[in-house]
Amino acid sequence: MAVEVSDAPGAKRYEARVDGKAEVAGVAQYIRTKELVAFVHTEVSLEYEGRGVGAALVRTSLDEARAANLRVLATCPFYSGWIARHPEYQDLLYQSRSRVSD
């Protein structure tokens, strides 16, 4: 099974397709600024769950964030869990630099 992931900036999401089919097998929705990309929701169609579609979405989007020199805010539980299991991507995580306190 070949998973192809592409950015659909107009829809603010990455889309995964399997074996050259037109149907979207999974999506990763994001909010992007000039410094940061926040991944807010990931969804994979039931028929493709457990077949690597979600991992392909995360890996491709994080590789593109790295190439664009963007920090990553993983608010989506799937993203945060995946990054926790793949330490080679943890350097991308956004760290708040604010020193403001109450």
PDB file as gemmi writes it, atoms N, CA and C in Angstrom:
CRYST1    1.000    1.000    1.000  90.00  90.00  90.00 P 1                      
ATOM      1  N   MET A   1       0.844  -1.179   0.000  1.00  0.00           N  
ATOM      2  CA  MET A   1       0.000   0.000   0.000  1.00  0.00           C  
ATOM      3  C   MET A   1       0.888   1.241   0.000  1.00  0.00           C  
ATOM      4  N   ALA A   2       0.712   2.105  -0.979  1.00  0.00           N  
ATOM      5  CA  ALA A   2       1.481   3.340  -1.077  1.00  0.00           C  
ATOM      6  C   ALA A   2       0.619   4.511  -0.629  1.00  0.00           C  
ATOM      7  N   VAL A   3       1.131   5.291   0.321  1.00  0.00           N  
ATOM      8  CA  VAL A   3       0.412   6.456   0.834  1.00  0.00           C  
ATOM      9  C   VAL A   3       1.097   7.710   0.312  1.00  0.00           C  
ATOM     10  N   GLU A   4       0.332   8.559  -0.346  1.00  0.00           N  
ATOM     11  CA  GLU A   4       0.844   9.832  -0.847  1.00  0.00           C  
ATOM     12  C   GLU A   4       0.201  10.950  -0.047  1.00  0.00           C  
ATOM     13  N   VAL A   5       1.038  11.833   0.496  1.00  0.00           N  
ATOM     14  CA  VAL A   5       0.553  12.943   1.321  1.00  0.00           C  
ATOM     15  C   VAL A   5       0.893  14.246   0.624  1.00  0.00           C  
ATOM     16  N   SER A   6      -0.075  15.153   0.568  1.00  0.00           N  
ATOM     17  CA  SER A   6       0.166  16.465  -0.027  1.00  0.00           C  
ATOM     18  C   SER A   6      -0.489  17.548   0.820  1.00  0.00           C  
ATOM     19  N   ASP A   7       0.105  18.729   0.766  1.00  0.00           N  
ATOM     20  CA  ASP A   7      -0.437  19.882   1.473  1.00  0.00           C  
ATOM     21  C   ASP A   7      -1.540  20.495   0.623  1.00  0.00           C  
ATOM     22  N   ALA A   8      -2.654  20.798   1.237  1.00  0.00           N  
ATOM     23  CA  ALA A   8      -3.762  21.500   0.585  1.00  0.00           C  
ATOM     24  C   ALA A   8      -3.957  22.809   1.342  1.00  0.00           C  
ATOM     25  N   PRO A   9      -3.097  23.816   1.064  1.00  0.00           N  
ATOM     26  CA  PRO A   9      -3.132  25.046   1.864  1.00  0.00           C  
ATOM     27  C   PRO A   9      -4.470  25.774   1.835  1.00  0.00           C  
ATOM     28  N   GLY A  10      -5.205  25.693   0.747  1.00  0.00           N  
ATOM     29  CA  GLY A  10      -6.515  26.337   0.679  1.00  0.00           C  
ATOM     30  C   GLY A  10      -7.493  25.762   1.690  1.00  0.00           C  
ATOM     31  N   ALA A  11      -7.340  24.479   1.987  1.00  0.00           N  
ATOM     32  CA  ALA A  11      -8.198  23.805   2.963  1.00  0.00           C  
ATOM     33  C   ALA A  11      -7.551  23.761   4.343  1.00  0.00           C  
ATOM     34  N   LYS A  12      -6.312  24.245   4.448  1.00  0.00           N  
ATOM     35  CA  LYS A  12      -5.544  24.246   5.695  1.00  0.00           C  
ATOM     36  C   LYS A  12      -5.422  22.839   6.267  1.00  0.00           C  
ATOM     37  N   ARG A  13      -4.987  21.925   5.401  1.00  0.00           N  
ATOM     38  CA  ARG A  13      -4.810  20.552   5.847  1.00  0.00           C  
ATOM     39  C   ARG A  13      -3.873  19.798   4.909  1.00  0.00           C  
ATOM     40  N   TYR A  14      -3.316  18.739   5.461  1.00  0.00           N  
ATOM     41  CA  TYR A  14      -2.599  17.762   4.658  1.00  0.00           C  
ATOM     42  C   TYR A  14      -3.581  16.658   4.336  1.00  0.00           C  
ATOM     43  N   GLU A  15      -3.485  16.117   3.127  1.00  0.00           N  
ATOM     44  CA  GLU A  15      -4.379  15.059   2.694  1.00  0.00           C  
ATOM     45  C   GLU A  15      -3.568  13.829   2.296  1.00  0.00           C  
ATOM     46  N   ALA A  16      -4.049  12.667   2.693  1.00  0.00           N  
ATOM     47  CA  ALA A  16      -3.405  11.404   2.340  1.00  0.00           C  
ATOM     48  C   ALA A  16      -4.313  10.632   1.385  1.00  0.00           C  
ATOM     49  N   ARG A  17      -3.692  10.100   0.350  1.00  0.00           N  
ATOM     50  CA  ARG A  17      -4.395   9.237  -0.603  1.00  0.00           C  
ATOM     51  C   ARG A  17      -3.617   7.935  -0.708  1.00  0.00           C  
ATOM     52  N   VAL A  18      -4.329   6.856  -0.966  1.00  0.00           N  
ATOM     53  CA  VAL A  18      -3.717   5.533  -0.982  1.00  0.00           C  
ATOM     54  C   VAL A  18      -3.758   4.954  -2.393  1.00  0.00           C  
ATOM     55  N   ASP A  19      -2.626   4.412  -2.811  1.00  0.00           N  
ATOM     56  CA  ASP A  19      -2.503   3.707  -4.089  1.00  0.00           C  
ATOM     57  C   ASP A  19      -3.027   4.504  -5.281  1.00  0.00           C  
ATOM     58  N   GLY A  20      -2.791   5.810  -5.272  1.00  0.00           N  
ATOM     59  CA  GLY A  20      -3.164   6.654  -6.403  1.00  0.00           C  
ATOM     60  C   GLY A  20      -4.645   6.950  -6.545  1.00  0.00           C  
ATOM     61  N   LYS A  21      -5.444   6.548  -5.576  1.00  0.00           N  
ATOM     62  CA  LYS A  21      -6.888   6.811  -5.640  1.00  0.00           C  
ATOM     63  C   LYS A  21      -7.168   8.291  -5.396  1.00  0.00           C  
ATOM     64  N   ALA A  22      -8.278   8.779  -5.954  1.00  0.00           N  
ATOM     65  CA  ALA A  22      -8.668  10.176  -5.782  1.00  0.00           C  
ATOM     66  C   ALA A  22      -9.249  10.431  -4.394  1.00  0.00           C  
ATOM     67  N   GLU A  23      -9.838   9.418  -3.789  1.00  0.00           N  
ATOM     68  CA  GLU A  23     -10.473   9.602  -2.483  1.00  0.00           C  
ATOM     69  C   GLU A  23      -9.426   9.914  -1.410  1.00  0.00           C  
ATOM     70  N   VAL A  24      -9.815  10.793  -0.496  1.00  0.00           N  
ATOM     71  CA  VAL A  24      -8.936  11.168   0.613  1.00  0.00           C  
ATOM     72  C   VAL A  24      -9.093  10.130   1.717  1.00  0.00           C  
ATOM     73  N   ALA A  25      -7.958   9.508   2.099  1.00  0.00           N  
ATOM     74  CA  ALA A  25      -7.973   8.461   3.127  1.00  0.00           C  
ATOM     75  C   ALA A  25      -7.789   9.032   4.522  1.00  0.00           C  
ATOM     76  N   GLY A  26      -7.188  10.218   4.610  1.00  0.00           N  
ATOM     77  CA  GLY A  26      -6.967  10.844   5.908  1.00  0.00           C  
ATOM     78  C   GLY A  26      -6.561  12.290   5.750  1.00  0.00           C  
ATOM     79  N   VAL A  27      -6.768  13.068   6.815  1.00  0.00           N  
ATOM     80  CA  VAL A  27      -6.409  14.489   6.797  1.00  0.00           C  
ATOM     81  C   VAL A  27      -5.783  14.889   8.126  1.00  0.00           C  
ATOM     82  N   ALA A  28      -4.940  15.907   8.052  1.00  0.00           N  
ATOM     83  CA  ALA A  28      -4.360  16.530   9.241  1.00  0.00           C  
ATOM     84  C   ALA A  28      -4.591  18.031   9.097  1.00  0.00           C  
ATOM     85  N   GLN A  29      -5.479  18.585   9.902  1.00  0.00           N  
ATOM     86  CA  GLN A  29      -5.815  20.008   9.825  1.00  0.00           C  
ATOM     87  C   GLN A  29      -4.815  20.821  10.640  1.00  0.00           C  
ATOM     88  N   TYR A  30      -4.513  22.018  10.128  1.00  0.00           N  
ATOM     89  CA  TYR A  30      -3.526  22.864  10.790  1.00  0.00           C  
ATOM     90  C   TYR A  30      -3.885  24.330  10.725  1.00  0.00           C  
ATOM     91  N   ILE A  31      -3.209  25.096  11.580  1.00  0.00           N  
ATOM     92  CA  ILE A  31      -3.223  26.558  11.547  1.00  0.00           C  
ATOM     93  C   ILE A  31      -1.771  26.965  11.411  1.00  0.00           C  
ATOM     94  N   ARG A  32      -1.457  27.786  10.424  1.00  0.00           N  
ATOM     95  CA  ARG A  32      -0.064  28.139  10.158  1.00  0.00           C  
ATOM     96  C   ARG A  32       0.148  29.645  10.257  1.00  0.00           C  
ATOM     97  N   THR A  33       1.248  30.020  10.896  1.00  0.00           N  
ATOM     98  CA  THR A  33       1.710  31.406  10.911  1.00  0.00           C  
ATOM     99  C   THR A  33       3.085  31.422  10.250  1.00  0.00           C  
ATOM    100  N   LYS A  34       3.742  32.561  10.223  1.00  0.00           N  
ATOM    101  CA  LYS A  34       5.061  32.610   9.587  1.00  0.00           C  
ATOM    102  C   LYS A  34       6.136  31.910  10.426  1.00  0.00           C  
ATOM    103  N   GLU A  35       5.858  31.651  11.699  1.00  0.00           N  
ATOM    104  CA  GLU A  35       6.840  31.013  12.580  1.00  0.00           C  
ATOM    105  C   GLU A  35       6.425  29.643  13.096  1.00  0.00           C  
ATOM    106  N   LEU A  36       5.147  29.304  12.969  1.00  0.00           N  
ATOM    107  CA  LEU A  36       4.603  28.156  13.686  1.00  0.00           C  
ATOM    108  C   LEU A  36       3.517  27.469  12.872  1.00  0.00           C  
ATOM    109  N   VAL A  37       3.429  26.155  13.021  1.00  0.00           N  
ATOM    110  CA  VAL A  37       2.286  25.408  12.493  1.00  0.00           C  
ATOM    111  C   VAL A  37       1.704  24.598  13.643  1.00  0.00           C  
ATOM    112  N   ALA A  38       0.405  24.800  13.875  1.00  0.00           N  
ATOM    113  CA  ALA A  38      -0.297  24.074  14.937  1.00  0.00           C  
ATOM    114  C   ALA A  38      -1.156  22.995  14.285  1.00  0.00           C  
ATOM    115  N   PHE A  39      -0.901  21.746  14.645  1.00  0.00           N  
ATOM    116  CA  PHE A  39      -1.701  20.643  14.133  1.00  0.00           C  
ATOM    117  C   PHE A  39      -2.826  20.403  15.127  1.00  0.00           C  
ATOM    118  N   VAL A  40      -4.059  20.597  14.646  1.00  0.00           N  
ATOM    119  CA  VAL A  40      -5.206  20.628  15.557  1.00  0.00           C  
ATOM    120  C   VAL A  40      -6.119  19.410  15.475  1.00  0.00           C  
ATOM    121  N   HIS A  41      -6.086  18.688  14.362  1.00  0.00           N  
ATOM    122  CA  HIS A  41      -6.981  17.538  14.235  1.00  0.00           C  
ATOM    123  C   HIS A  41      -6.469  16.609  13.141  1.00  0.00           C  
ATOM    124  N   THR A  42      -6.498  15.318  13.430  1.00  0.00           N  
ATOM    125  CA  THR A  42      -6.139  14.303  12.445  1.00  0.00           C  
ATOM    126  C   THR A  42      -7.257  13.284  12.388  1.00  0.00           C  
ATOM    127  N   GLU A  43      -7.596  12.891  11.173  1.00  0.00           N  
ATOM    128  CA  GLU A  43      -8.670  11.917  10.998  1.00  0.00           C  
ATOM    129  C   GLU A  43      -8.322  10.985   9.844  1.00  0.00           C  
ATOM    130  N   VAL A  44      -8.488   9.688  10.065  1.00  0.00           N  
ATOM    131  CA  VAL A  44      -8.248   8.672   9.035  1.00  0.00           C  
ATOM    132  C   VAL A  44      -9.538   7.885   8.851  1.00  0.00           C  
ATOM    133  N   SER A  45      -9.917   7.656   7.598  1.00  0.00           N  
ATOM    134  CA  SER A  45     -11.119   6.865   7.311  1.00  0.00           C  
ATOM    135  C   SER A  45     -11.004   5.484   7.936  1.00  0.00           C  
ATOM    136  N   LEU A  46     -12.116   4.959   8.409  1.00  0.00           N  
ATOM    137  CA  LEU A  46     -12.144   3.672   9.104  1.00  0.00           C  
ATOM    138  C   LEU A  46     -11.450   2.560   8.316  1.00  0.00           C  
ATOM    139  N   GLU A  47     -11.655   2.525   7.023  1.00  0.00           N  
ATOM    140  CA  GLU A  47     -11.072   1.437   6.227  1.00  0.00           C  
ATOM    141  C   GLU A  47      -9.550   1.503   6.141  1.00  0.00           C  
ATOM    142  N   TYR A  48      -8.956   2.643   6.508  1.00  0.00           N  
ATOM    143  CA  TYR A  48      -7.503   2.794   6.441  1.00  0.00           C  
ATOM    144  C   TYR A  48      -6.839   2.869   7.815  1.00  0.00           C  
ATOM    145  N   GLU A  49      -7.621   2.808   8.873  1.00  0.00           N  
ATOM    146  CA  GLU A  49      -7.043   2.875  10.216  1.00  0.00           C  
ATOM    147  C   GLU A  49      -6.081   1.712  10.448  1.00  0.00           C  
ATOM    148  N   GLY A  50      -4.979   2.007  11.134  1.00  0.00           N  
ATOM    149  CA  GLY A  50      -4.002   0.981  11.455  1.00  0.00           C  
ATOM    150  C   GLY A  50      -3.138   0.538  10.298  1.00  0.00           C  
ATOM    151  N   ARG A  51      -3.161   1.291   9.199  1.00  0.00           N  
ATOM    152  CA  ARG A  51      -2.397   0.907   8.009  1.00  0.00           C  
ATOM    153  C   ARG A  51      -1.311   1.923   7.658  1.00  0.00           C  
ATOM    154  N   GLY A  52      -0.994   2.832   8.592  1.00  0.00           N  
ATOM    155  CA  GLY A  52       0.104   3.764   8.386  1.00  0.00           C  
ATOM    156  C   GLY A  52      -0.255   5.088   7.754  1.00  0.00           C  
ATOM    157  N   VAL A  53      -1.532   5.331   7.522  1.00  0.00           N  
ATOM    158  CA  VAL A  53      -1.950   6.593   6.898  1.00  0.00           C  
ATOM    159  C   VAL A  53      -1.696   7.765   7.838  1.00  0.00           C  
ATOM    160  N   GLY A  54      -2.074   7.623   9.099  1.00  0.00           N  
ATOM    161  CA  GLY A  54      -1.847   8.690  10.078  1.00  0.00           C  
ATOM    162  C   GLY A  54      -0.375   8.982  10.250  1.00  0.00           C  
ATOM    163  N   ALA A  55       0.437   7.946  10.341  1.00  0.00           N  
ATOM    164  CA  ALA A  55       1.888   8.137  10.482  1.00  0.00           C  
ATOM    165  C   ALA A  55       2.463   8.844   9.266  1.00  0.00           C  
ATOM    166  N   ALA A  56       1.980   8.512   8.080  1.00  0.00           N  
ATOM    167  CA  ALA A  56       2.464   9.178   6.859  1.00  0.00           C  
ATOM    168  C   ALA A  56       2.091  10.661   6.877  1.00  0.00           C  
ATOM    169  N   LEU A  57       0.883  10.978   7.343  1.00  0.00           N  
ATOM    170  CA  LEU A  57       0.469  12.379   7.458  1.00  0.00           C  
ATOM    171  C   LEU A  57       1.399  13.142   8.397  1.00  0.00           C  
ATOM    172  N   VAL A  58       1.654  12.563   9.564  1.00  0.00           N  
ATOM    173  CA  VAL A  58       2.488  13.240  10.557  1.00  0.00           C  
ATOM    174  C   VAL A  58       3.914  13.403  10.037  1.00  0.00           C  
ATOM    175  N   ARG A  59       4.504  12.323   9.560  1.00  0.00           N  
ATOM    176  CA  ARG A  59       5.902  12.376   9.112  1.00  0.00           C  
ATOM    177  C   ARG A  59       6.092  13.397   7.983  1.00  0.00           C  
ATOM    178  N   THR A  60       5.219  13.359   6.988  1.00  0.00           N  
ATOM    179  CA  THR A  60       5.350  14.291   5.869  1.00  0.00           C  
ATOM    180  C   THR A  60       5.182  15.736   6.320  1.00  0.00           C  
ATOM    181  N   SER A  61       4.163  16.000   7.128  1.00  0.00           N  
ATOM    182  CA  SER A  61       3.912  17.377   7.562  1.00  0.00           C  
ATOM    183  C   SER A  61       5.034  17.889   8.461  1.00  0.00           C  
ATOM    184  N   LEU A  62       5.580  17.027   9.318  1.00  0.00           N  
ATOM    185  CA  LEU A  62       6.689  17.457  10.171  1.00  0.00           C  
ATOM    186  C   LEU A  62       7.965  17.668   9.366  1.00  0.00           C  
ATOM    187  N   ASP A  63       8.206  16.827   8.376  1.00  0.00           N  
ATOM    188  CA  ASP A  63       9.373  17.020   7.514  1.00  0.00           C  
ATOM    189  C   ASP A  63       9.263  18.352   6.760  1.00  0.00           C  
ATOM    190  N   GLU A  64       8.054  18.686   6.308  1.00  0.00           N  
ATOM    191  CA  GLU A  64       7.859  19.965   5.620  1.00  0.00           C  
ATOM    192  C   GLU A  64       7.981  21.141   6.581  1.00  0.00           C  
ATOM    193  N   ALA A  65       7.519  20.983   7.820  1.00  0.00           N  
ATOM    194  CA  ALA A  65       7.691  22.044   8.820  1.00  0.00           C  
ATOM    195  C   ALA A  65       9.178  22.277   9.075  1.00  0.00           C  
ATOM    196  N   ARG A  66       9.944  21.203   9.188  1.00  0.00           N  
ATOM    197  CA  ARG A  66      11.389  21.327   9.396  1.00  0.00           C  
ATOM    198  C   ARG A  66      12.040  22.055   8.215  1.00  0.00           C  
ATOM    199  N   ALA A  67      11.670  21.676   7.005  1.00  0.00           N  
ATOM    200  CA  ALA A  67      12.246  22.295   5.809  1.00  0.00           C  
ATOM    201  C   ALA A  67      11.908  23.786   5.728  1.00  0.00           C  
ATOM    202  N   ALA A  68      10.737  24.170   6.237  1.00  0.00           N  
ATOM    203  CA  ALA A  68      10.305  25.571   6.224  1.00  0.00           C  
ATOM    204  C   ALA A  68      10.763  26.329   7.465  1.00  0.00           C  
ATOM    205  N   ASN A  69      11.501  25.657   8.341  1.00  0.00           N  
ATOM    206  CA  ASN A  69      12.018  26.276   9.568  1.00  0.00           C  
ATOM    207  C   ASN A  69      10.887  26.743  10.495  1.00  0.00           C  
ATOM    208  N   LEU A  70       9.835  25.940  10.584  1.00  0.00           N  
ATOM    209  CA  LEU A  70       8.684  26.258  11.432  1.00  0.00           C  
ATOM    210  C   LEU A  70       8.726  25.440  12.717  1.00  0.00           C  
ATOM    211  N   ARG A  71       8.277  26.021  13.800  1.00  0.00           N  
ATOM    212  CA  ARG A  71       8.078  25.296  15.043  1.00  0.00           C  
ATOM    213  C   ARG A  71       6.708  24.619  14.964  1.00  0.00           C  
ATOM    214  N   VAL A  72       6.511  23.586  15.763  1.00  0.00           N  
ATOM    215  CA  VAL A  72       5.286  22.799  15.720  1.00  0.00           C  
ATOM    216  C   VAL A  72       4.599  22.836  17.080  1.00  0.00           C  
ATOM    217  N   LEU A  73       3.314  23.121  17.056  1.00  0.00           N  
ATOM    218  CA  LEU A  73       2.467  23.035  18.244  1.00  0.00           C  
ATOM    219  C   LEU A  73       1.508  21.866  17.994  1.00  0.00           C  
ATOM    220  N   ALA A  74       1.695  20.798  18.727  1.00  0.00           N  
ATOM    221  CA  ALA A  74       0.919  19.569  18.515  1.00  0.00           C  
ATOM    222  C   ALA A  74      -0.250  19.521  19.482  1.00  0.00           C  
ATOM    223  N   THR A  75      -1.327  20.227  19.169  1.00  0.00           N  
ATOM    224  CA  THR A  75      -2.510  20.196  20.028  1.00  0.00           C  
ATOM    225  C   THR A  75      -3.353  18.951  19.772  1.00  0.00           C  
ATOM    226  N   CYS A  76      -3.202  18.360  18.613  1.00  0.00           N  
ATOM    227  CA  CYS A  76      -3.894  17.116  18.282  1.00  0.00           C  
ATOM    228  C   CYS A  76      -3.250  15.969  19.069  1.00  0.00           C  
ATOM    229  N   PRO A  77      -4.040  15.182  19.783  1.00  0.00           N  
ATOM    230  CA  PRO A  77      -3.474  14.071  20.567  1.00  0.00           C  
ATOM    231  C   PRO A  77      -2.706  13.058  19.715  1.00  0.00           C  
ATOM    232  N   PHE A  78      -3.149  12.833  18.479  1.00  0.00           N  
ATOM    233  CA  PHE A  78      -2.429  11.892  17.620  1.00  0.00           C  
ATOM    234  C   PHE A  78      -1.023  12.415  17.332  1.00  0.00           C  
ATOM    235  N   TYR A  79      -0.913  13.694  17.006  1.00  0.00           N  
ATOM    236  CA  TYR A  79       0.398  14.295  16.747  1.00  0.00           C  
ATOM    237  C   TYR A  79       1.284  14.269  17.984  1.00  0.00           C  
ATOM    238  N   SER A  80       0.748  14.679  19.113  1.00  0.00           N  
ATOM    239  CA  SER A  80       1.586  14.734  20.313  1.00  0.00           C  
ATOM    240  C   SER A  80       2.055  13.342  20.715  1.00  0.00           C  
ATOM    241  N   GLY A  81       1.190  12.351  20.598  1.00  0.00           N  
ATOM    242  CA  GLY A  81       1.589  10.982  20.915  1.00  0.00           C  
ATOM    243  C   GLY A  81       2.628  10.444  19.950  1.00  0.00           C  
ATOM    244  N   TRP A  82       2.454  10.744  18.667  1.00  0.00           N  
ATOM    245  CA  TRP A  82       3.399  10.271  17.649  1.00  0.00           C  
ATOM    246  C   TRP A  82       4.777  10.895  17.875  1.00  0.00           C  
ATOM    247  N   ILE A  83       4.801  12.191  18.136  1.00  0.00           N  
ATOM    248  CA  ILE A  83       6.078  12.876  18.369  1.00  0.00           C  
ATOM    249  C   ILE A  83       6.746  12.339  19.636  1.00  0.00           C  
ATOM    250  N   ALA A  84       5.965  12.038  20.656  1.00  0.00           N  
ATOM    251  CA  ALA A  84       6.534  11.483  21.889  1.00  0.00           C  
ATOM    252  C   ALA A  84       7.231  10.150  21.629  1.00  0.00           C  
ATOM    253  N   ARG A  85       6.733   9.387  20.649  1.00  0.00           N  
ATOM    254  CA  ARG A  85       7.338   8.089  20.314  1.00  0.00           C  
ATOM    255  C   ARG A  85       8.463   8.202  19.287  1.00  0.00           C  
ATOM    256  N   HIS A  86       8.678   9.387  18.730  1.00  0.00           N  
ATOM    257  CA  HIS A  86       9.708   9.597  17.701  1.00  0.00           C  
ATOM    258  C   HIS A  86      10.577  10.796  18.101  1.00  0.00           C  
ATOM    259  N   PRO A  87      11.558  10.552  18.958  1.00  0.00           N  
ATOM    260  CA  PRO A  87      12.366  11.650  19.501  1.00  0.00           C  
ATOM    261  C   PRO A  87      13.107  12.471  18.444  1.00  0.00           C  
ATOM    262  N   GLU A  88      13.285  11.930  17.261  1.00  0.00           N  
ATOM    263  CA  GLU A  88      13.980  12.679  16.210  1.00  0.00           C  
ATOM    264  C   GLU A  88      13.174  13.886  15.720  1.00  0.00           C  
ATOM    265  N   TYR A  89      11.918  13.993  16.154  1.00  0.00           N  
ATOM    266  CA  TYR A  89      11.085  15.139  15.777  1.00  0.00           C  
ATOM    267  C   TYR A  89      10.810  16.086  16.943  1.00  0.00           C  
ATOM    268  N   GLN A  90      11.252  15.744  18.134  1.00  0.00           N  
ATOM    269  CA  GLN A  90      10.929  16.552  19.305  1.00  0.00           C  
ATOM    270  C   GLN A  90      11.573  17.933  19.279  1.00  0.00           C  
ATOM    271  N   ASP A  91      12.643  18.105  18.521  1.00  0.00           N  
ATOM    272  CA  ASP A  91      13.269  19.423  18.421  1.00  0.00           C  
ATOM    273  C   ASP A  91      12.392  20.437  17.699  1.00  0.00           C  
ATOM    274  N   LEU A  92      11.375  19.975  17.000  1.00  0.00           N  
ATOM    275  CA  LEU A  92      10.469  20.881  16.287  1.00  0.00           C  
ATOM    276  C   LEU A  92       9.428  21.518  17.199  1.00  0.00           C  
ATOM    277  N   LEU A  93       9.220  20.941  18.369  1.00  0.00           N  
ATOM    278  CA  LEU A  93       8.138  21.401  19.240  1.00  0.00           C  
ATOM    279  C   LEU A  93       8.332  22.838  19.706  1.00  0.00           C  
ATOM    280  N   TYR A  94       7.251  23.565  19.640  1.00  0.00           N  
ATOM    281  CA  TYR A  94       7.221  24.955  20.089  1.00  0.00           C  
ATOM    282  C   TYR A  94       7.433  25.016  21.597  1.00  0.00           C  
ATOM    283  N   GLN A  95       8.290  25.910  22.022  1.00  0.00           N  
ATOM    284  CA  GLN A  95       8.528  26.161  23.444  1.00  0.00           C  
ATOM    285  C   GLN A  95       8.190  27.620  23.720  1.00  0.00           C  
ATOM    286  N   SER A  96       7.281  27.863  24.620  1.00  0.00           N  
ATOM    287  CA  SER A  96       6.919  29.227  24.971  1.00  0.00           C  
ATOM    288  C   SER A  96       8.136  29.928  25.595  1.00  0.00           C  
ATOM    289  N   ARG A  97       8.398  31.120  25.118  1.00  0.00           N  
ATOM    290  CA  ARG A  97       9.531  31.891  25.652  1.00  0.00           C  
ATOM    291  C   ARG A  97       9.083  33.031  26.545  1.00  0.00           C  
ATOM    292  N   SER A  98       7.801  33.077  26.836  1.00  0.00           N  
ATOM    293  CA  SER A  98       7.279  34.141  27.667  1.00  0.00           C  
ATOM    294  C   SER A  98       7.778  34.007  29.104  1.00  0.00           C  
ATOM    295  N   ARG A  99       8.119  35.125  29.712  1.00  0.00           N  
ATOM    296  CA  ARG A  99       8.538  35.132  31.106  1.00  0.00           C  
ATOM    297  C   ARG A  99       7.514  35.832  31.989  1.00  0.00           C  
ATOM    298  N   VAL A 100       6.342  36.050  31.429  1.00  0.00           N  
ATOM    299  CA  VAL A 100       5.259  36.712  32.149  1.00  0.00           C  
ATOM    300  C   VAL A 100       4.659  35.732  33.156  1.00  0.00           C  
ATOM    301  N   SER A 101       4.434  36.232  34.360  1.00  0.00           N  
ATOM    302  CA  SER A 101       3.782  35.398  35.366  1.00  0.00           C  
ATOM    303  C   SER A 101       2.755  36.247  36.103  1.00  0.00           C  
ATOM    304  N   ASP A 102       1.868  35.586  36.783  1.00  0.00           N  
ATOM    305  CA  ASP A 102       0.819  36.312  37.519  1.00  0.00           C  
ATOM    306  C   ASP A 102       1.371  36.906  38.790  1.00  0.00           C  
TER     307      ASP A 102                                                      
END                                                                             
